[in-house]
Each structure stands twice: as C-alpha cells, then as structure tokens.
C-alpha cells in the first residue's frame, strides 16, 4: 500500500465519524512534530556557533611599550609608540553682533 492509501484508511476510521476532533488532533500532532524539528535545528546551530566563538588565548606574553601623552589630565594609552593628545576641542568663534553705522 502506498502512503496515500494509508492516509485514506486512517481518515475513514477517525476522520469521518469525528471530523472536528480529528482536525484538532492532527493540528496538535503537526505542531509537536514541527516543534521537535525546530528545536533540533536550534540546538545544532547553537553548537556550531559556540564552536566558532572560542575565546582567543594569548600564547605569547608581549610587553606593552611606552606611550606618551600631552595635555592636562590626559590618559595613558598603552601600546608600542602610541601618541595620544587629549585636549579640549576647539570651539568655533562666536559671531559678533553687527555694529550700527550712523
């Protein structure tokens, strides 16, 4: 028997006498199957993403070189030969009111 014949036989036994109840049961069964497949896929995707996002570990201990800064309250930025200038931003000149000409 092919699958369509099996489906027709099952529907004749359960679907014809109880059409609404069988529709509800088939809907619930389909939702459970879909939920299972979706959850299975989500677990595999999470596992793949976790394996890609392995934390980087430093194998060599490199020392941080000197850094120079200028300006008051300037922070030190670590690095090799970095220069960092910390100062107040330049403000544009304020417009002067036009003088009256007599």
ABEGO torsion letter per residue (X at the ends): XBAAAAAAAAAAAAAAABAAAAAAAAAAAAAAAAAAAAAAAAAAAAAAAAAAABBBBBABBBBBBBBBBBEBGBBBBBEBGBBBBBBBBBBBBBBBBBBBBX
